Every structure is written in C-alpha cells, then in structure tokens.
C-alpha cells in the first residue's frame, strides 16, 4: 500500500483529491493533526514517511512545502500554479508528448496543470507541433468555468444569498496566471489573449479558440491532426467534425463531464472554409484539477492511471 499526504486537504482541490482516493485500492491517505498543520517539523516527519506529498495550497505556501519535501527526499505533486514552468519540475499533462508519461513516472517533482491551461494546451500543442498552426501566430482564447474554479471565496459568494452575476468576464488586465504555462507548453512565440469568465453553475468548463484560416488550411485538417494526436488516449476524446450534441443543439455547453477526468475536443468550421472554432470541454475540478492530480499520482506510483480519477 502506497502512502500519500495531502498538504491542504481541506481546500477545494484537496477535498476532491481525498474523495477520489477514499476508495483507492493501492493508496492510503495519511493526514496531519489539524493542530500541527503549521508545524514544520511535524510536516517533515510526515513527508518522510509517505511516498508522495500532494500540495493543494496557495502558491507561496506550496513553494515552502515543496522545499520541506525536498529536504526529506519526498516526491511532490503540486496542484498550485507555483511550479508549472519551473526548472526541475515535470509538467503533469501526460497526453501532450509520447514521452511525458515516463517523465512523470520517474519525476521527483510534478506540477499539476491549471484547468484553463489544460483545455488550451490540448487544443494548441498538437497543432503547433504538427505545423498546422504557426507558433508565431497571435491567438485568442475565450473560456467559461463553473464558480468552483475560483476557490473558497468564490464558492462562498455564489452559494450564499448574495446576488451574483449570471455571467462575468474577468482577467481584464491580460495577465491571468495560466498564461505562462499556456504559452510555454503550447510552444507559442507570443502570449495569447486570454479572457476567462464565470457562470452561475458549479462545475464544467469550455475553452474556445476562434481562428481565421489562411488559404490552404482547413478546419477538417485541424480536426484530423487532433484526432490522430489523441487516438490512443483514454481521457481525451475528439468528437466528430462539426458535431453538436443533439440534446443541446444548436448550443455547446460546459455541462456533461462533471465528475469525470475527460476532456472532450470539438472542431467547427464554416462552409466557406476560412474560419474555425476549437473547443475543449472539461470539468474544472476533474481533468482541470483533482482528477488530473489522481491520474498523475497513479503514474508516479506505477499504477493504472485510470484508478479513481472520476467521481460518480
């Protein structure tokens, strides 16, 4: 039985990781006494006894705990945004490179991807790698997430009696914290424009990238690159070209993947052939956070990566 310590298990991501691991056949979660959670020596003792420490903390606290884990030789999986482009850390998105799983499996330090970043990267990275989209291109990413993506303060606001907007865009300073990892792991020469938003629903996310296509390019060709790239993946599903779920048509919605570790990719094109829309749908708490963390943990521990990644 492998032992895991979740540092920050009372937060939104930590609670969902713990919920997923509750029935894991090969993992035992070891908790710190609440009165000791700020005791550095107690933390280090616990870290020295487990196989992996999962950090579900704010960025600054994650940096501090990662250093403690390093001092005692404990492997770390960080769910914060502190180390997603940091030297010496492996990015925990197994689907983006053929060798990524083996890197995660052998890594001492793995950084779990951001929710918006996961959607953007699974769309952009294969297309840039294949030359179907220019690395030097200027791209715009629009996205909407359920309010649980904003952590405890936003959850409390949306689930209280306080009046909240049905839809609200944010990140209007063009400096959202997911931008560096989107640019780095999509191999883009320039940071894209990224406009996230939040709606009055708990979970679910759409990440959308509209494109003007140059002559000689087509939406069908983009779809084929993505379908080929993820043909063997169990958690990235590429829908048929121009398909809209008949239950929601003519709309696309962020719903239908709640509790799962799946990303659904769709590609839409107009009849003139000069415009395209790339869409990734995922659960911001699933493949966007806790589901991905459990998938990465399984890989790090040499286990079946699909174990306990979903919440039924």
C-alpha positions in Angstrom: 0.0 0.0 0.0 1.4 3.4 -1.0 1.1 6.3 1.4 0.2 9.8 0.4 0.0 13.1 2.3 -2.3 15.8 1.0 -1.0 19.1 2.3 -4.0 21.3 2.2 -6.7 18.6 2.1 -9.4 21.0 3.4 -9.3 23.1 0.3 -11.5 22.6 -2.8 -8.9 20.6 -4.7 -7.7 18.8 -1.7 -11.2 17.7 -0.7 -11.8 16.3 -4.2 -8.5 14.5 -4.3 -9.2 12.9 -0.9 -12.7 12.0 -2.1 -11.3 10.2 -5.1 -8.6 8.4 -3.1 -11.0 7.2 -0.4 -11.7 4.0 -2.3 -8.3 3.6 -4.0 -7.2 0.0 -3.7 -3.4 0.8 -3.5 -3.2 4.2 -1.8 -3.6 5.2 1.9 -4.1 8.9 2.7 -2.1 10.0 5.8 -3.4 13.1 7.4 -1.7 15.6 9.7 -3.3 16.5 13.0 -5.0 19.9 12.3 -3.3 21.4 15.3 0.1 20.5 13.7 -0.6 21.7 10.1 1.7 24.7 10.5 4.3 22.8 12.5 7.3 22.5 10.1 8.9 19.6 12.0 5.6 17.6 12.1 5.1 18.2 8.4 8.6 17.0 7.6 8.2 13.9 9.7 5.0 13.0 7.9 6.6 13.7 4.5 9.5 11.4 5.3 7.0 8.6 5.9 4.9 8.8 2.7 5.6 8.0 -0.9 4.2 11.3 -2.4 3.1 14.6 -0.9 0.3 16.3 -2.9 0.3 20.1 -2.4 -3.2 21.7 -2.6 -2.1 25.1 -1.2 -1.8 28.7 -2.4 1.3 29.3 -4.5 3.6 30.8 -1.7 2.6 28.0 0.7 3.2 25.4 -2.0 6.7 26.7 -2.6 7.5 26.4 1.1 6.1 22.9 1.4 7.9 21.8 -1.7 11.2 22.8 -0.1 10.3 20.8 3.0 9.5 17.8 1.0 12.8 18.1 -0.9 14.7 18.3 2.4 13.4 14.8 3.4 13.5 13.3 0.0 9.8 13.0 -0.6 8.3 13.1 -4.1 5.9 16.0 -4.7 2.8 16.6 -6.9 1.9 20.3 -6.8 -1.6 21.3 -7.7 -0.9 25.0 -7.3 0.4 27.2 -10.2 3.8 27.8 -8.4 5.9 25.4 -10.5 4.2 24.9 -13.8 7.1 26.3 -15.8 9.8 26.0 -13.2 13.1 24.3 -13.9 13.3 20.8 -12.4 9.6 20.2 -12.5 7.8 17.9 -14.9 4.5 19.2 -16.3 1.7 16.8 -15.4 -0.2 16.6 -18.7 0.6 13.1 -19.8 -1.2 13.4 -23.2 0.9 16.2 -24.7 4.1 14.2 -25.6 4.7 10.5 -26.2 7.4 10.6 -23.5 5.5 12.6 -21.0 4.2 9.7 -19.0 7.7 8.2 -18.5 8.9 11.7 -17.3 6.0 11.9 -14.8 6.6 8.3 -13.7 10.3 8.9 -12.8 10.0 12.5 -11.6 10.6 13.7 -8.1 8.6 16.9 -8.7 5.5 17.1 -10.8 3.3 20.2 -11.4 -0.4 19.6 -12.0 -1.7 21.7 -14.8 -4.2 24.5 -14.5 -7.8 24.0 -15.6 -8.0 26.6 -18.3 -4.5 25.7 -19.4 -5.3 22.1 -19.8 -8.1 23.0 -22.3 -6.0 25.4 -24.2 -2.9 23.2 -24.4 -4.6 20.1 -25.5 -6.0 22.1 -28.4 -3.0 24.1 -29.4 0.1 21.9 -28.7 -0.6 19.2 -31.3 -1.5 21.7 -33.9 1.6 23.8 -33.3 3.8 20.7 -33.2 2.4 19.5 -36.5 2.8 22.8 -38.2 -0.9 23.1 -38.7 -0.9 26.3 -36.6 2.0 28.8 -36.6 4.0 29.0 -33.4 4.3 32.7 -34.2 0.6 33.2 -34.6 -1.5 35.6 -32.4 -4.3 33.7 -30.8 -7.3 34.5 -28.6 -8.7 32.1 -26.0 -12.1 32.6 -24.6 -13.3 30.4 -21.7 -16.0 30.0 -19.1 -15.8 28.0 -15.9 -18.1 27.0 -13.1 -17.7 29.0 -10.0 -15.9 26.3 -8.1 -12.8 27.2 -10.2 -12.5 30.3 -8.1 -11.8 28.5 -4.9 -13.4 29.0 -1.5 -14.1 32.8 -1.7 -16.0 32.5 -5.0 -17.8 29.3 -3.9 -19.0 31.0 -0.7 -20.1 34.0 -2.7 -22.0 32.0 -5.3 -23.6 29.6 -2.8 -24.7 32.3 -0.3 -27.7 34.5 -0.6 -25.6 37.3 -2.1 -26.7 38.4 -5.5 -24.1 37.3 -8.1 -23.9 37.9 -11.9 -25.2 35.2 -14.2 -22.1 35.6 -16.3 -19.0 37.6 -15.6 -15.8 38.0 -17.6 -12.5 38.7 -15.7 -8.8 38.7 -16.3 -9.2 42.1 -17.9 -5.6 43.0 -17.2 -4.5 40.4 -19.7 -2.2 38.8 -17.1 -4.1 35.7 -15.9 -1.8 33.3 -14.0 -2.4 30.4 -16.5 -0.9 32.4 -19.4 2.8 31.5 -18.9 2.0 27.7 -18.9 -0.3 28.0 -21.9 2.5 29.8 -23.9 5.3 27.5 -22.7 3.6 24.1 -23.1 1.9 25.0 -26.3 5.3 26.2 -27.7 3.9 29.6 -28.7 6.1 32.5 -29.6 3.7 35.1 -28.1 1.3 35.0 -25.2 -2.2 34.6 -26.4 -5.0 37.0 -25.4 -7.0 35.0 -22.8 -10.4 36.1 -21.5 -11.8 33.8 -18.8 -15.3 34.1 -17.4 -17.5 32.5 -14.7 -21.2 31.5 -14.7 -23.8 30.5 -12.1 -23.1 26.8 -12.2 -20.8 24.8 -10.0 -18.6 22.7 -12.4 -17.8 22.4 -16.0 -15.7 24.4 -18.4 -15.4 25.5 -22.1 -12.2 26.7 -23.6 -12.7 28.2 -27.0 -10.1 29.3 -29.6 -11.6 31.0 -32.8 -9.3 31.1 -35.8 -9.1 32.8 -39.2 -7.6 30.2 -41.5 -5.1 31.1 -44.2 -5.6 29.8 -47.8 -4.6 26.1 -48.0 -5.7 25.4 -44.4 -9.0 23.8 -43.4 -10.9 23.1 -40.3 -11.1 19.4 -41.4 -7.3 19.3 -41.4 -7.1 20.7 -37.9 -9.6 18.1 -36.7 -7.6 15.3 -38.3 -4.4 16.4 -36.5 -6.2 16.4 -33.2 -7.9 13.1 -33.8 -4.6 11.5 -34.7 -2.8 13.0 -31.8 -5.3 11.6 -29.2 -6.3 8.4 -31.0 -4.9 6.2 -28.2 -5.8 8.4 -25.2 -8.5 7.4 -22.7 -9.1 10.8 -21.2 -9.0 13.0 -24.3 -11.9 12.4 -26.7 -12.1 14.1 -30.1 -15.7 14.4 -31.3 -16.6 14.0 -35.0 -16.0 17.1 -37.0 -18.7 19.8 -36.7 -20.7 17.6 -34.3 -23.1 19.3 -31.9 -24.7 17.2 -29.1 -28.4 17.0 -30.3 -29.5 17.3 -26.7 -28.1 20.8 -26.6 -28.2 21.9 -30.3 -27.7 24.5 -31.5 -25.7 25.3 -28.4 -22.4 23.9 -27.0 -22.4 23.9 -23.2 -19.9 23.3 -20.4 -22.0 20.5 -19.0 -22.0 16.7 -19.3 -18.5 15.9 -17.9 -18.9 16.8 -14.3 -17.1 14.4 -12.0 -15.0 13.0 -14.9 -11.4 13.2 -15.9 -12.2 13.5 -19.5 -11.6 16.3 -22.0 -13.8 16.5 -25.0 -12.5 18.3 -28.1 -14.7 19.6 -30.8 -13.7 21.4 -34.1 -16.2 23.5 -36.0 -15.7 25.1 -39.4 -17.9 27.4 -41.7 -18.9 26.3 -45.2 -16.6 29.0 -46.8 -13.7 27.2 -45.1 -12.0 30.3 -43.8 -13.0 30.2 -40.1 -12.7 27.6 -37.4 -13.5 27.2 -33.7 -11.6 24.8 -31.5 -13.4 23.8 -28.2 -12.3 21.8 -25.2 -14.9 20.8 -22.6 -13.8 19.5 -19.2 -14.7 19.5 -15.5 -12.6 22.3 -13.9 -12.4 20.1 -10.8 -11.8 16.9 -12.7 -9.3 16.9 -15.5 -8.8 20.6 -14.6 -7.6 19.8 -11.1 -8.3 16.8 -8.8 -8.9 14.2 -11.4 -5.7 15.1 -13.2 -3.9 15.0 -9.8 -5.0 11.5 -9.2 -4.1 10.4 -12.7 -0.6 11.9 -12.2 -0.3 10.3 -8.8 -1.1 6.9 -10.3 1.5 7.3 -12.9 4.1 8.4 -10.3 3.3 5.3 -8.3 3.4 2.9 -11.2 -0.3 2.2 -11.0 -3.1 2.0 -13.6 -3.5 5.7 -14.3 -7.3 5.4 -14.6 -7.8 4.3 -11.0 -10.2 6.5 -9.0 -9.8 9.5 -11.3 -13.6 10.0 -11.6 -16.3 10.8 -9.0 -19.6 9.0 -9.8 
